[in-house]
């Protein structure tokens, strides 16, 4: 019972962190390449 509650709470919280709609930066390839420069 508590596990189901925890799972639902995590799903609610994660939906704010990872929206179903793709953010604009996902579509912006040039911005992605620019961000990759920081990782290297």
N, C-alpha and C positions, 0 to 999 in steps of 0.2 A: 504493500500500500504506500509506504513512504518512498519507495524507489520510483513509483509512478509519479508521485508528486514532485520529486526532485527532477525527474526527466522533463516533466512539463515546465517546471520553473526554468530549467536550463534552455529548453527550446524557446521559451518566451524571451529570455535574456539574449540568446544567440541570434534571434531574429532581428534584434536591434543592431547587433554587431555586424551581421552578414545579411544585408537586405536581399530579398529575392531578385529585385531589379538590379541589373548591372550598373554600377556607378559610372559616371562620365569618364573617369580616368581609365577604366577598363577599355573603353572604346578608343581612347586617345593613345595611339601607338607611339607617337613622338614623345609624349610625356612618360610613357613606360620606358622607352629607351633612355630618357634623361634620368629617371629614377635608377635604372640599372647601373648607371655610371657611379652612383654612390656605393653600390654593393661591391664593386670591383676594387 
